[in-house]
Amino acid sequence: MHQPVDKKRLATLTLAALGIVYGDIGTSPLYSVKEVFGGSHHPVPITPDNVLGILSLFFWSLIIVVTIKYVGFIMRANNKGEGGIIALMTLALQDGKVGSWQQKLLVTLGLFGAALFYGDGVITPAISVLSAVEGLEIITPAFKPYILPITLVVLIGLFVIQRRGTASIGALFGPIMIVWFTVIAVLGAIAIVQHPSVLAAANPFYAMRFLATNSFLGFFALGAVVLCITGAEALYADMGHFGAKPIQYAWLWFVLPALVLNYFGQGALLLADPAAIENPFFLLAPDWARYPMVILATVATIIASQAVISGAFSITQQAIQLGYTPRLDIQHTSDKEIGQIYLPAINWMLLISIVGLVIGFGSSSNLAAAYGIAVTGTMLITNVLAVAVAVRLWKWSPLRAFVGAIPFLVIDFGFFFANMVKIPDGGWFPLAFGLVVFILLTTWKRGRELLGQRLESDAMELKPFVTSLAQGGIDRIPGTAVFMTSNPATVPHAMLHSMKHYKVMHEQVIILSVSVAEMPYVPLAERLQVSELADTFYQVTVNYGFKDDPDIPAALALCAGLPHAPTLDLMDTSFFLGRETLIPKLGSEMAYWRELIFVALFRNAGSATAFFKIPSNRVVELGAQVVL
């Protein structure tokens, strides 16, 4: 009875995965082969041996790194079904000693990997759309002056429509990518039929021989070969949206064969006509099909860019929940899908960076020099975190985990060091971009810890204080007061200031704190923890996962079904929030320049009222000065 339904759902999710997950890696044929043989940095001469060697490297990179490592192994390390480097980091941190050097190392690696993701997210739309539009030059050189303006118009349009959400156009992504992969597979197959000798590249001997006989050139070539696996992280990062099976099925039965056919087809074209290196992807198509191919490629790269942008929104939301970034304005663009969100600040930051990249580098070949180092850096970090998960959670012996990871580490180190030579030619950009993001993430986290310590030093223990209040001595007024605090063991500063100014206390008082678990979602049954501290004084902890959408009024409404819980009428409830003014200080536990950054971030952080969806007309903010 259930089998046909399961198959139908699997097919639907597989189609959706094709549209969202595979846009980045699926558009790599636009520039990968061209960059290896025709790039401005150490191009490989076009000879039969070299073509077969490079194709073999492409083929086995897709098999070992994407198929075996990500599809076969890394996707097993999921946090309640969620993937991505933040989810992997939280998974690796479980069952470890808080504050130990191992925990700090894992957090540092995870945050730097997330920071590199932003660097990758800036380059992917730029190089993908630019590569697609450059196909116009193949049709006629007269289009050359218009390549950059057209690219910028497409990219600006893409970011402008982000606030509308992807729900309306998301349904088209899957079918369009089916057309894309089918077309590139057919074009590749036609070229292979005309030059079938390229199929020998499936033999790993050709890859090993190329590297053995071209030691230095082979090393530099790896820096361009890695372009064929950019986007592999998306398979893992988007697992929570679709599940493992749809992503695996789409890769094994559709995407991988299409990519291999197209890469081998481009190789066959180069063997037949080395001059085709001008743009082997578009020259695979007959003359009459090149305009449609440019249009199709542009649409496919827009889809690839959309996936990266959505990923940046998602990873930022997770970082906010885990306390690594300030609160930002998060807008939900769908009433049905909680994962469809829009963050204006991230959207415009990405757009400004991408426009600067396109204008500054000017061509996809120049951008390729900047592409790869962020990807390979993230892949290396993913390996280390996966080993930690295998040892800590799966209880593998350290030796078994390390030996199992050696093949992937060797390959990833090879790709990473080959891309290191690109640093002077543009590779510095994703590293610099990632470093800035990493500094912001760690500064915010450390600053919040320092602020918490300052507030705790002046704080009073909660339970004795509440007990004394419950015994009388202060006037009580009708209604409910909710005092939000980050430390449930101490008296909220807002509560002390309220008593100081108003000299009264509400007849029902709730001390509320928010806890974010190291899992993507917390079930509603576990959302609240309620305890009665004294008569009409309650302590409430609201539990969220790092992908949950915080909504304090909705959470408090769950009190109605719990024993010994407060009774709430939202229209008779006031929310008291503390609002600190920070003053940096020389000689503090944090460097002064980082204090200045933290103060700026804190001052511009989003409102807690909006973030927790508290009605603004029910909020009272009480300020205090804190010296860092």
Stockholm file with secondary structure:
# STOCKHOLM 1.0

chainA/1-628         MHQPVDKKRLATLTLAALGIVYGDIGTSPLYSVKEVFGGSHHPVPITPDNVLGILSLFFWSLIIVVTIKYVGFIMRANNKGEGGIIALMTLALQDGKVGSWQQKLLVTLGLFGAALFYGDGVITPAISVLSAVEGLEIITPAFKPYILPITLVVLIGLFVIQRRGTASIGALFGPIMIVWFTVIAVLGAIAIVQHPSVLAAANPFYAMRFLATNSFLGFFALGAVVLCITGAEALYADMGHFGAKPIQYAWLWFVLPALVLNYFGQGALLLADPAAIENPFFLLAPDWARYPMVILATVATIIASQAVISGAFSITQQAIQLGYTPRLDIQHTSDKEIGQIYLPAINWMLLISIVGLVIGFGSSSNLAAAYGIAVTGTMLITNVLAVAVAVRLWKWSPLRAFVGAIPFLVIDFGFFFANMVKIPDGGWFPLAFGLVVFILLTTWKRGRELLGQRLESDAMELKPFVTSLAQGGIDRIPGTAVFMTSNPATVPHAMLHSMKHYKVMHEQVIILSVSVAEMPYVPLAERLQVSELADTFYQVTVNYGFKDDPDIPAALALCAGLPHAPTLDLMDTSFFLGRETLIPKLGSEMAYWRELIFVALFRNAGSATAFFKIPSNRVVELGAQVVL
#=GR chainA/1-628 SS CCHHHHHHHHHHHHHHHHHHTSHHHHTGGGTHHHHHHHCSSSCCCCCHHHHHHHHHHHHHHIIIIIIIIIIIIGGGSCBTTBCSHHHHHHHHHTTSCTTCHHHHHHHHHHHHHHHHHHHHHHHHHHHHHHHHHTHHHHHCGGGGGGHHHHHHHHHHHHHHGGGGCSHHHHHHHHHHHHHHHHHHHHHHHHHHHHSGGGGGGGSHHHHHHHHHHCHHHHHHHHHHHGGGGTTHHHHHHTHHHHCHHHHHHHIIIIIHHHHHHHHHHHHHHHHHCGGGGGSHHHHTSCGGGHHHHHHHHHHHHHHHHHHHHHHHHHHHHHHHHTTSSCCCCCEECCSSCTTCEECHHHHHHHHHHHHHHHHHHCSHHHHHHHSSHHHHHHHHHHHHHHHHHHHHTSCCCHHHHHHHHHHHHHHHHHHHHHHHTTGGGTTHHHHHHHHHHHHHHHHHHHHHHHHHHHHHHTCCBHHHHHHHHHTSSSEEEEEEEEEECSCTTBCCHHHHHHHHHHCEEEEEEEEEEEEECSSSCCCGGGSEEEEEEETTEEEEEEEECTTSCCCHHHHHGGGGGSTTCCCCCGGGEEEEEEEEEEECCTTSSSCHHHHHHHHHHHHHSCCHHHHTTCCGGGEEEEEEEEEC
#=GC SS_cons         CCHHHHHHHHHHHHHHHHHHTSHHHHTGGGTHHHHHHHCSSSCCCCCHHHHHHHHHHHHHHIIIIIIIIIIIIGGGSCBTTBCSHHHHHHHHHTTSCTTCHHHHHHHHHHHHHHHHHHHHHHHHHHHHHHHHHTHHHHHCGGGGGGHHHHHHHHHHHHHHGGGGCSHHHHHHHHHHHHHHHHHHHHHHHHHHHHSGGGGGGGSHHHHHHHHHHCHHHHHHHHHHHGGGGTTHHHHHHTHHHHCHHHHHHHIIIIIHHHHHHHHHHHHHHHHHCGGGGGSHHHHTSCGGGHHHHHHHHHHHHHHHHHHHHHHHHHHHHHHHHTTSSCCCCCEECCSSCTTCEECHHHHHHHHHHHHHHHHHHCSHHHHHHHSSHHHHHHHHHHHHHHHHHHHHTSCCCHHHHHHHHHHHHHHHHHHHHHHHTTGGGTTHHHHHHHHHHHHHHHHHHHHHHHHHHHHHHTCCBHHHHHHHHHTSSSEEEEEEEEEECSCTTBCCHHHHHHHHHHCEEEEEEEEEEEEECSSSCCCGGGSEEEEEEETTEEEEEEEECTTSCCCHHHHHGGGGGSTTCCCCCGGGEEEEEEEEEEECCTTSSSCHHHHHHHHHHHHHSCCHHHHTTCCGGGEEEEEEEEEC
//
